[in-house]
């Protein structure tokens, strides 16, 4: 027999606001069923799905990518560690790229914010006549290796 949670209990246990849980459910990221009194009930296994969604968001996955990943999980049983490992393994390149970008930001932060620009005095030396503008918007120098 599966232990069922109300939306308040799921919110308390997961640390996610009920409004966010309803949003996730509307997007197909969570599953619930309704009682005779039309109240939402969640299987306890949905706690893992909430944790997965939150972690995937921190990695930088879009809600569409998260929904696609969750759709690949078995519907007739609680996902296993192997199921979660298979999904999370595909995140490694994205995490590595984020780490690399953060390291570049850390290492270059004291010199310039990638010519967006915070120092007109310095940029007259590094970016005379604003040539970097041709590379596109934002801090393009931070994206260079």
ABEGO torsion letter per residue (X at the ends): XBBBBBAAAAAAAAGBBAAAAAAAAAAGABBBBBBAAGBBBBBAAAAAAAAAAAAAAAAGBBAAAAAAAAAABBAABBBBAAAAAAAAAAAAAAAAAAAAAAAAAAAAAAABBGGOBABAAAAAAABBGGAAAAAEBEBAAAABX
